[in-house]
Amino acid sequence: MKSPTFRASPWKYIDFRLYCLKQRLTYQTYPLGLASRKRLTELKDSHRGERCFIIGNGPSLRQTDLTKLRGEITFGLNRIYLLFPEMGFTTTYLVAVNRLVLEQCAEEILEVPNIKFIPWSFRKSLKSTALTDTIFIQNTCGKPTFAGDVRKSFSSGSTVTYAAMQIAYHLGFQTAILVGVDHSFVTEGKPNKEVVSRGDDPNHFSPGYFGKGFRWNLPDLQASERSYQKARQAYEKAGRQILDATVGGKLTVFPKVNYLDLFQ
């Protein structure tokens, strides 16, 4: 969550800070929040020294042999579960942090049979008490810094991929490898503007990903790149790395590797 500026109305700023305080206090005191913090403590560095794959949702997934990832530890993002039947397996973890995705796809997300990471502030979008596989994380109201310990807070950094990088770091992964993070959109417009899809989705692996009638936010690729730079710096400072194995991806922040070479 971004911390907005309120030059014209200090009262709005006060309301925003009170909202942030409420979210922080409820996360630290409500049973659901306490249970999530306990799970995060149990998971801290549980994958120390291992590698993981963060699977984006770009069209390049159609040119990627995802069967290679069976048996690997994987993070799926947002509506990646639409691809699970073709993949033949589910990702190890699922990360969804976008409000519009959670509002419109909550029931589908809850049905995914893996561990899910969801922002605490959007918990009411999940209208169910069956949340045993759901871990809530506290989204920051301050500057979008990189969180190496997501028990305190995390920043979405304008992209769910950045959230997954922070969670992967928390879990102790030595190497996080990007797949399907194309960093390229056909649809253009003002960053973060909410729009309604008028037809098939050309920006993701499935035409129905953000299909006709789906409300979504236009991407902010520049802000995403700034977040990715922070992630790279944090990983490298700790002697870890993020690699980019996306087929034909436009992102240039991370070292590129050949996807198939990773399995030789």
N, C-alpha and C positions, 0 to 999 in steps of 0.2 A: 504494500500500500504506500502510495506516495504521500509525502507531507506537503499539502498545498500551501500556496501563499495567500494571505488575507490582508493585503494592503488597504483595501477599501472598507473592510468590516472586521474590526477586532473581535466583535461578538461571535462571528463565525469561527474565528480562530479559537476562542475560548470553548465554544461548543465542540469543536474538533478535538481539542486536548482533553476535554471531559470524556468524550467518546473513547479516546485512546486509553485513558485511565481505567474506564469501566471494563474495556476488553482485557486489559492486563490483569486487573484484580479478579475478574471472573475466571480467567484462565488459571490463575494461581490458587483459587479457592473452591471452584465448583468440582464436584466429583469427576465429571467427564474430563475436565482439564487436568486434574491431578492424575487421573489414570493415564492420560496421554503423556504427561511429563515422566511418569514412572516407566512407561514403555520406551520412551526416548532414552532414558538413563540405561535401561537394559540393552538397548541397541547401540549405544555409544561405542565406537571402535570395534564393533562385533565382526567387521569385515576387514580388519587391519591387514594391509599388505596385499589385498586382492584387487582384481580389476572388475569393472562393471561397464555396462553399456547403457547409455541414455538414448532412448529411441524417440526421435522427433516425429513429426507427422507430415513431413514434406512429400511431394510427389516422387522424390527419388527413392522412396521405399519400394516403389514398383520396379526399380532396377537393382534392388538389393536382395541377395539371397538370405532371407531372415531365418531360414532353417538352421543356418550356422549358429544362431544364438540359442538354440535349444541346449539347455544345460549350463548356459552362462547366467550370471546374475544381471538382471535387466531392470531398468526403470522405464515404464511407459508413461506417456504424458496425455492428459485430458482424455480425448476420445479414441485413443489407440486401440481400445478394446473392440472397435469395429473391425479390426484386422485379425483378431485372435482366431476366428474360425479358419482363415486361410493359413495363418502361421502354424496352427496345430498345437499351440501352447500359449499360456498367459505369461505376462511379465511378472517378475518377482515382486515388484512394487509398482504402484500407480500414484502419480502426483497430479493433482488438479487444483489450481489456485485461482482460476478466472471466475468471477462472479456469474457472468452470463452462462458459462458452461455448466456451473453447478446448479444454477436455477433451472435450466432447461433439461439437464441430464442426470439429476440427482438419483432417480430410481435406477437408471442403467448403471451408474457408477457404483451404487451400493451392491449391485448384483455381481460385480466383478470379484472373483474368488482369489483375491490377493490382499496384501497389506496396502492400505491407501493413506496418503498424507493429504490432509485438507486444512485450510486456514481456519483457525478458531472463529474468526468473525463471520464466517459463512456457514457455521454449524447448523443454523436454523433452516438452511436450504435442504438439509438431509432430514426429511420428515420421517424419521424411523428411530426406534430404540435399539434396533439390531446393528450396533456399531462396533462389534467386537474386533473387526479387522480394520477399523479406522483409527488413525492417530492424528490428533489435531495439533497444529503448530501455530504459534502466535506470530502473526504478521506485524512487522514494525510500523510505527507511525512516523518514524524519523527518517534520516537519510538512508538511502539504499546501500548500506554497507554489506559486506560479505560476512555471513554468520557461520563460523566454524563449529558452533555449538547451538543447534536449533532448539534446545530446551528453553533458551531465553527468548529468542525471536528470530525471524528471518525476513528477507526482503524478496518480493517477487521480481524486482528489477526489470519490469516490463515484459517478462517472458517466463513461462513455466519452466523452461530449460534451466534458467538460472536458479530457480528454487530447487530443482532436482540436483544441481551441482552442490548446493549447500547441504542437502540431506545426505548425498553420497559422501561428502567430506566428513560429516558428523558420524557416519557409519564406519569411517576409517579406510575407505578405499584408497589404494595407492594410485590407481590409474582409472580415470573415467573417460570412456570413448564415446564420441558422438556419432550417431547414425540417423540419417533422415532429417538432420537439422539444415535444411536447404538455405535458410536465411534469404529467401526471395519470394515475393508475392506479386501475382499478376494484378490483383485488385489494389488500386491506389486511392489516396485520400488523406485527410488530416489524421495524423497519428492519434490513436486511442479513441477516435470517434466511434460511437455506437451506430452500427448500420444493420439493415435487415437484408439477408441474402435474397436475391431475386431469381436464383436458378442454381444450377450445378456449381459446386465449389471447385475452382481451378487451382487452389492454393495448397491443397492437402492430398493425401494419398487416395481419398475416396471422394467422388462427386457429392456424396451425401454427408460428408463430414460437417460442413456448415451449409447444408442444403437449403432449398427454397424455404423462406420463412424463418430461418434461424437468425437470432440476434447475436451479433458478435462485434468485437472491437477491432478496428483497423490497427495493424502493427506499428510499433515505433522501433524501427530497425536500428536507428542511431542510439537510442537509449539502451536497447538490448546489447549493442556492442560495448557500450561503456560498462555495463554490468559484467559482460564476459571478460573484459580486461581485468576487472576486480577479481573475478574467479580465477583467472590464470595466475595473477600475482599471488593470491592466497595459496593456491596449490603449490606453485613453484617455491614459495618461501618455506613451505613445509617439506620440500623434497618430493613432492608428488607431481602429477601431470594430468592435463586434459588433452586428449588427442581427438582429431576430427577425421573420421572415416566416412563421412557423408559422400555419396557418389555424386560428383558434379556440384557440390555445395558452393555457395557464394561467400560463406563466412571465411575471414582471413585472420581471425584472432589467434587460433590455436594451430599447432603443428599438424600438417596433413599426413595421413597414413593410408596405405592401400587396404581396403576392407578385407579382401581375401587373404592378404598376407598375415593377418592377425590369427589365422587358424592353421597355419603351416607348422 
